[in-house]
Amino acid sequence: MTDFPLPGAIGVSHLRAYDWAAEDGVRGGSPHVHLACTEAYVVTGGRGVVQTLSTGGYAETPLEAGVIAWFAPGTVHRMVPEDGLRVTVLMQNSGLPEAGDAVFTFPPEVLADAAAYAEAAALPKTDQAARHRRDLAIRGYLPLRAALRDGDPEPLRAFHRAAVALVAPKVAEWVPRWQTGALRAAELTGAHLKALADGDGSHLDRSGLRVATPSNPDGYGMCGRRTEYDIPLDQEGLP
């Protein structure tokens, strides 16, 4: 049996939101945005909210067990725990967020300097480093939220432009990841449909089960402590 990815070549992880209070008195994670990927929260326990910023305004969406909340690229999101919040995260285009398709809401002077941004966004190895990164993201987030509450989306649009400028040099490296991941998964489904229409079920001989266990059971994510899975994108060949 050959390797195959999760359905649609998505990424999956489990999150426990950071419990540290920020300068606005709210506990929670680091506000950030994805530029090419849609993200979904599948709430498996507890309660909380997700704060979101979009050009349509600011919103707070309640989270409780059974809720699935997802947001399109460009939506700044901040996870806020209230009572034992537990979330399973489904991420489109597995591999792209890890390669840089996520930008923190750092202050404009950090966003304008690629080297300063890279240093500030580096993966933390301690609670202190994770909290420092979260607090820096909050410092840039609060003015964006205040502007949207006043009906002004221009600061958010300026943040979007700065985020695009940061990631643009990386996009050429993302394309092969997308091609061998999500695109390949969609193409494989198309090939299976064609084969079935022709009465060919030979790909069913490659059936089987794959199991993954956490590769990092308690890492530091953007929103909280993160249980990660290292699931390869290699896929079976097209029939």
C-alpha positions as CSV (number, residue, x, y, z in Angstrom):
1,M,0.0,0.0,0.0
2,T,1.3,3.4,-0.9
3,D,1.1,6.5,1.3
4,F,-1.9,8.8,1.0
5,P,-2.7,12.1,2.8
6,L,-5.7,13.1,4.8
7,P,-8.8,13.9,2.7
8,G,-8.1,16.9,0.5
9,A,-4.5,17.1,1.8
10,I,-5.6,19.2,4.7
11,G,-3.6,19.7,7.9
12,V,-4.9,18.8,11.3
13,S,-3.9,19.8,14.9
14,H,-5.4,20.2,18.3
15,L,-5.3,23.4,20.3
16,R,-5.5,24.6,23.9
17,A,-5.6,28.4,23.7
18,Y,-3.0,30.3,25.7
19,D,-4.4,31.3,29.1
20,W,-2.3,34.5,29.6
21,A,-4.1,37.9,29.8
22,A,-3.0,40.4,27.2
23,E,-2.8,44.2,27.6
24,D,-6.6,44.5,27.0
25,G,-7.2,42.1,29.9
26,V,-8.4,39.3,27.5
27,R,-6.8,35.8,27.7
28,G,-6.0,34.0,24.4
29,G,-3.8,33.5,21.4
30,S,-1.9,35.5,18.9
31,P,-4.0,37.3,16.3
32,H,-2.9,36.4,12.8
33,V,-4.1,36.1,9.2
34,H,-3.7,33.5,6.4
35,L,-3.3,34.8,2.9
36,A,-4.1,31.7,0.8
37,C,-5.7,29.2,3.1
38,T,-9.1,28.8,4.7
39,E,-8.9,27.6,8.4
40,A,-11.7,25.8,10.4
41,Y,-12.1,25.4,14.1
42,V,-14.0,22.2,15.2
43,V,-14.8,22.8,18.8
44,T,-14.6,19.5,20.8
45,G,-15.0,20.8,24.3
46,G,-15.4,23.8,26.6
47,R,-16.4,27.3,25.6
48,G,-14.8,30.5,24.2
49,V,-15.0,32.9,21.4
50,V,-13.1,33.7,18.3
51,Q,-12.6,37.4,17.6
52,T,-12.3,38.2,13.8
53,L,-11.4,41.3,11.8
54,S,-12.5,41.6,8.2
55,T,-13.3,44.5,5.9
56,G,-16.9,43.9,6.9
57,G,-16.0,44.8,10.5
58,Y,-15.2,43.3,13.9
59,A,-17.1,40.2,15.3
60,E,-17.0,37.9,18.3
61,T,-18.3,34.4,17.5
62,P,-19.2,32.1,20.4
63,L,-17.4,28.7,20.4
64,E,-18.8,25.6,22.2
65,A,-18.7,21.9,21.6
66,G,-20.2,20.9,18.3
67,V,-19.6,24.3,16.6
68,I,-17.5,24.5,13.4
69,A,-16.3,28.0,12.5
70,W,-14.2,28.7,9.5
71,F,-12.7,31.8,8.0
72,A,-11.5,32.8,4.5
73,P,-8.1,34.2,3.7
74,G,-7.7,37.8,4.9
75,T,-9.7,37.2,8.1
76,V,-7.7,38.1,11.2
77,H,-8.6,35.8,14.0
78,R,-7.9,35.6,17.8
79,M,-8.9,32.6,19.8
80,V,-10.2,33.4,23.4
81,P,-10.8,30.7,25.9
82,E,-13.5,30.9,28.6
83,D,-14.0,27.5,30.1
84,G,-11.8,24.6,29.0
85,L,-11.9,25.4,25.3
86,R,-10.6,22.6,23.1
87,V,-10.4,22.9,19.3
88,T,-9.4,20.7,16.5
89,V,-8.0,22.8,13.6
90,L,-8.5,21.9,10.0
91,M,-6.2,23.8,7.7
92,Q,-6.5,24.0,3.9
93,N,-3.4,23.3,1.8
94,S,-1.3,21.4,4.4
95,G,2.3,22.6,4.2
96,L,1.5,26.2,3.2
97,P,0.8,27.7,6.7
98,E,4.0,26.0,7.9
99,A,5.9,27.6,5.0
100,G,4.7,31.1,5.9
101,D,1.1,31.5,4.9
102,A,0.3,33.1,8.2
103,V,1.2,36.6,9.2
104,F,0.9,38.0,12.8
105,T,-0.7,41.4,13.4
106,F,2.6,42.9,14.6
107,P,2.9,46.7,14.6
108,P,3.5,48.4,11.2
109,E,7.2,49.0,11.9
110,V,7.8,45.3,12.4
111,L,5.8,44.3,9.3
112,A,7.8,46.7,7.2
113,D,11.1,45.0,8.0
114,A,11.3,41.4,6.8
115,A,14.3,40.6,9.1
116,A,12.6,42.1,12.1
117,Y,9.4,40.3,11.3
118,A,11.2,36.9,10.9
119,E,12.9,37.4,14.3
120,A,9.7,38.3,16.0
121,A,7.7,35.5,14.4
122,A,10.2,32.7,15.1
123,L,8.8,29.5,16.6
124,P,9.0,29.9,20.4
125,K,10.5,27.3,22.6
126,T,9.4,28.6,26.0
127,D,6.3,30.1,27.6
128,Q,8.1,33.4,27.9
129,A,8.9,33.6,24.2
130,A,5.4,32.5,23.2
131,R,3.9,35.1,25.4
132,H,6.2,37.8,24.0
133,R,5.2,36.9,20.5
134,R,1.5,37.0,21.4
135,D,1.8,40.3,23.1
136,L,3.6,41.9,20.1
137,A,0.8,40.6,17.9
138,I,-1.8,42.1,20.3
139,R,0.0,45.5,20.1
140,G,-0.6,45.7,16.4
141,Y,-4.1,44.1,16.6
142,L,-5.8,46.5,19.0
143,P,-5.5,49.6,16.7
144,L,-6.9,47.5,13.8
145,R,-9.9,46.4,15.9
146,A,-10.5,50.0,17.2
147,A,-10.5,51.3,13.7
148,L,-13.1,48.7,12.5
149,R,-15.3,49.5,15.5
150,D,-15.2,53.1,14.3
151,G,-16.2,51.9,10.8
152,D,-12.8,52.4,9.2
153,P,-11.4,49.4,7.4
154,E,-8.4,51.2,5.9
155,P,-5.9,50.2,8.7
156,L,-6.9,46.6,8.1
157,R,-6.3,47.0,4.4
158,A,-2.9,48.5,5.1
159,F,-2.1,45.5,7.2
160,H,-3.2,43.2,4.3
161,R,-0.8,45.1,2.0
162,A,2.1,44.7,4.4
163,A,1.3,41.0,4.8
164,V,1.3,40.5,1.1
165,A,4.6,42.2,0.7
166,L,6.1,40.0,3.4
167,V,5.0,36.7,1.8
168,A,5.3,37.5,-1.9
169,P,9.0,36.4,-2.1
170,K,7.9,33.0,-0.7
171,V,5.1,32.1,-3.1
172,A,7.3,30.4,-5.7
173,E,8.3,27.9,-3.0
174,W,4.6,27.3,-2.0
175,V,3.5,26.3,-5.5
176,P,5.1,22.9,-5.5
177,R,3.6,22.2,-2.1
178,W,0.2,23.0,-3.4
179,Q,0.7,21.0,-6.5
180,T,1.8,17.8,-4.7
181,G,-0.8,18.3,-2.0
182,A,-4.3,19.8,-2.4
183,L,-4.1,20.0,-6.2
184,R,-2.9,16.4,-6.5
185,A,-5.7,15.2,-4.2
186,A,-8.3,16.9,-6.4
187,E,-6.7,15.5,-9.6
188,L,-6.6,12.0,-8.1
189,T,-10.4,12.2,-7.4
190,G,-11.0,13.2,-11.0
191,A,-8.9,10.3,-12.2
192,H,-10.9,7.9,-10.0
193,L,-14.2,9.3,-11.3
194,K,-13.1,8.8,-14.9
195,A,-11.9,5.3,-14.1
196,L,-15.2,4.4,-12.5
197,A,-17.2,5.8,-15.4
198,D,-15.2,3.5,-17.6
199,G,-16.0,0.6,-15.4
200,D,-12.4,0.4,-14.0
201,G,-12.0,-0.1,-10.3
202,S,-8.4,-1.2,-10.3
203,H,-7.5,1.7,-7.9
204,L,-9.5,-0.1,-5.2
205,D,-6.7,-2.7,-5.0
206,R,-4.7,0.0,-3.3
207,S,-7.2,0.3,-0.4
208,G,-6.0,0.3,3.2
209,L,-5.7,2.2,6.5
210,R,-3.2,4.7,7.7
211,V,-2.8,5.9,11.3
212,A,-1.0,8.9,12.5
213,T,0.0,9.7,16.1
214,P,1.2,13.2,17.3
215,S,4.6,14.1,16.1
216,N,4.7,17.0,18.6
217,P,2.2,16.5,21.4
218,D,2.6,19.9,23.1
219,G,4.2,22.4,20.8
220,Y,3.8,26.2,20.7
221,G,1.3,27.3,18.1
222,M,-0.1,30.7,17.2
223,C,-3.2,30.4,19.2
224,G,-2.1,28.1,22.0
225,R,-0.4,24.8,22.9
226,R,-0.6,22.7,19.8
227,T,-0.7,18.9,19.2
228,E,0.8,18.5,15.8
229,Y,0.7,15.6,13.2
230,D,3.4,15.0,10.6
231,I,1.3,13.5,7.8
232,P,3.1,13.1,4.5
233,L,1.7,14.4,1.3
234,D,3.0,11.6,-0.9
235,Q,0.1,10.1,-2.8
236,E,-0.6,6.9,-4.7
237,G,-0.1,7.2,-8.5
238,L,-2.9,8.1,-10.8
239,P,-4.5,5.0,-12.5
